[in-house]
Amino acid sequence: MKKAILLLALGAFVVSCGGKKEEKKDGFEVSRTKSEDKKTVANEGVPVDLNNKGIGPIKEVSFPDEIDTEMAARGEAQFNAICVACHMVDQRMIGPAMKGVYERRSPEWVMNMMLNPDGMLKEDPIAKALLKEYNNAIMLNQNLTEEEARDLAEYLRTL
C-alpha cells in the first residue's frame, strides 16, 4: 500500500513538472520594457499653449537675454529641496518633466502654477488637463514667495 501511494505521488510530481503550459489570464498586465515615444512625453498629451498666462498674481514676466546665475542657483537649490519629490528634469514622474517647460507653457503660467496651484487646478484648462494626464496627482501649494518662484523660473531656463 505504501509503495502504491509513493508511486502515485511520484507520478503526480513527474506529470506536474512536465512541459510548460502557458496559461492565458484575463485582466491587467504590466510591461516595463515598453518605451514611451519621446514626442508624446514632450507634449504630455496636453496641448501646448504659450498664450495662457494662468490664474494667479503673475500677469507678466520678461526674461532678460542673459541668465542670472545667482538667481538660477537659488532656484536650483529650491528645486532640489521641494520639487524633486514630484518632478525630474528630463523625465516624467509624478509630475511632468521640467526640461523645455517654456516650449510648452508661458513663464507667467509656470509661475502662477508655482504660486497658486489650487486656483490653477480649479480654473485653468491646461492645469486641469495635466491633472487628468497625471492620474489626479495634485500639485501641493509650497507657499512660495514671488521671489522664490522667480528664482525657480530662472533655474528652469537653464535646463
C-alpha positions as CSV (number, residue, x, y, z in Angstrom):
1,M,0.0,0.0,0.0
2,K,2.8,2.4,0.9
3,K,4.5,1.6,-2.4
4,A,1.3,2.4,-4.3
5,I,1.0,5.8,-2.6
6,L,4.6,6.6,-3.2
7,L,4.4,5.7,-6.9
8,L,1.2,7.7,-7.3
9,A,2.9,10.8,-5.6
10,L,6.0,10.3,-7.8
11,G,3.8,10.1,-10.9
12,A,1.9,13.2,-10.0
13,F,5.2,15.1,-9.4
14,V,6.5,14.0,-12.8
15,V,3.3,15.0,-14.6
16,S,3.2,18.4,-12.9
17,C,6.8,19.1,-13.9
18,G,6.2,18.2,-17.5
19,G,6.1,20.6,-20.4
20,K,5.5,24.2,-19.6
21,K,2.0,25.1,-20.5
22,E,1.3,28.9,-20.8
23,E,-1.9,29.9,-19.2
24,K,-3.8,33.0,-20.7
25,K,-5.3,35.1,-17.9
26,D,-7.9,37.8,-18.3
27,G,-7.2,41.1,-16.6
28,F,-4.4,43.6,-16.2
29,E,-0.9,43.1,-17.4
30,V,2.1,45.4,-16.8
31,S,5.0,45.5,-19.2
32,R,8.0,47.5,-18.0
33,T,10.0,47.1,-21.2
34,K,7.8,49.3,-23.3
35,S,9.4,52.7,-24.0
36,E,7.4,55.8,-24.5
37,D,7.5,57.9,-27.6
38,K,9.6,61.0,-26.8
39,K,7.2,63.2,-28.7
40,T,4.2,62.0,-26.6
41,V,6.3,62.6,-23.4
42,A,7.3,66.1,-24.5
43,N,3.8,67.0,-25.3
44,E,2.3,65.2,-22.3
45,G,-0.9,64.6,-24.3
46,V,-1.8,68.1,-23.2
47,P,-1.9,71.0,-25.8
48,V,1.0,73.4,-25.9
49,D,-0.3,76.9,-25.1
50,L,2.2,79.7,-24.8
51,N,-0.5,82.4,-24.6
52,N,-2.2,81.1,-21.5
53,K,-0.9,83.1,-18.5
54,G,-2.8,81.0,-15.9
55,I,-4.7,82.1,-12.8
56,G,-2.7,83.9,-10.2
57,P,-0.8,87.0,-9.2
58,I,1.7,86.9,-12.1
59,K,0.5,88.9,-15.1
60,E,3.7,89.5,-17.0
61,V,7.3,88.1,-16.9
62,S,10.0,89.1,-19.1
63,F,13.3,87.2,-19.1
64,P,16.5,89.1,-19.9
65,D,18.7,87.5,-22.6
66,E,21.3,86.5,-20.1
67,I,20.6,84.0,-17.3
68,D,21.1,85.4,-13.8
69,T,23.4,82.7,-12.4
70,E,22.8,83.7,-8.7
71,M,19.0,83.6,-9.2
72,A,19.3,80.3,-11.0
73,A,21.5,78.8,-8.3
74,R,18.9,79.8,-5.6
75,G,16.2,78.3,-7.8
76,E,18.2,75.1,-8.3
77,A,18.6,74.7,-4.5
78,Q,14.8,75.3,-4.1
79,F,14.0,72.8,-6.9
80,N,16.3,70.2,-5.2
81,A,14.7,70.8,-1.9
82,I,11.0,70.7,-2.8
83,C,10.3,69.9,-6.4
84,V,12.2,66.7,-6.9
85,A,9.7,64.8,-4.9
86,C,7.4,65.0,-8.0
87,H,9.4,66.4,-10.9
88,M,12.6,65.3,-12.7
89,V,14.5,67.4,-15.1
90,D,14.1,65.3,-18.2
91,Q,11.7,62.5,-17.5
92,R,8.1,62.1,-16.3
93,M,7.5,61.2,-12.7
94,I,4.5,62.1,-10.6
95,G,4.5,65.4,-12.4
96,P,5.8,66.5,-15.8
97,A,9.5,66.8,-16.8
98,M,10.7,70.3,-16.3
99,K,13.2,70.4,-19.2
100,G,11.8,72.6,-22.0
101,V,8.8,73.7,-20.0
102,Y,9.0,77.2,-21.6
103,E,8.5,75.5,-25.0
104,R,5.1,74.3,-23.7
105,R,4.0,77.0,-21.2
106,S,4.4,80.7,-20.8
107,P,6.6,81.9,-17.9
108,E,3.5,83.5,-16.3
109,W,1.7,80.2,-16.4
110,V,4.6,78.4,-14.8
111,M,5.0,80.9,-12.0
112,N,1.2,81.0,-11.4
113,M,1.3,77.2,-11.1
114,M,4.0,77.5,-8.5
115,L,2.3,80.3,-6.6
116,N,-1.4,79.3,-7.0
117,P,-1.7,75.6,-7.7
118,D,-5.1,75.3,-6.0
119,G,-6.6,78.0,-8.1
120,M,-5.0,76.8,-11.3
121,L,-6.2,73.2,-10.8
122,K,-9.8,74.6,-10.2
123,E,-9.9,77.1,-13.1
124,D,-7.1,76.7,-15.6
125,P,-7.9,74.4,-18.6
126,I,-4.3,73.3,-19.1
127,A,-3.8,72.7,-15.3
128,K,-7.0,70.6,-15.3
129,A,-5.7,68.6,-18.4
130,L,-2.4,68.0,-16.7
131,L,-4.2,66.8,-13.5
132,K,-6.0,64.3,-15.6
133,E,-2.9,63.3,-17.5
134,Y,-1.0,62.6,-14.3
135,N,-3.7,60.5,-12.6
136,N,-5.1,63.3,-10.4
137,A,-1.8,63.8,-8.6
138,I,-2.3,67.4,-7.4
139,M,0.5,69.9,-7.1
140,L,0.7,70.9,-3.5
141,N,1.0,74.6,-2.5
142,Q,4.5,75.1,-1.3
143,N,3.7,78.6,-0.1
144,L,6.5,80.2,-2.2
145,T,7.0,83.9,-2.3
146,E,7.1,85.6,-5.7
147,E,10.8,86.0,-5.4
148,E,11.3,82.2,-4.8
149,A,9.1,81.4,-7.7
150,R,11.1,83.8,-9.9
151,D,14.3,82.1,-8.8
152,L,12.8,78.7,-9.7
153,A,11.6,80.1,-13.1
154,E,15.2,81.3,-13.8
155,Y,16.6,77.9,-12.9
156,L,14.1,76.2,-15.3
157,R,15.5,78.4,-18.1
158,T,18.9,76.6,-17.6
159,L,17.5,73.2,-18.3
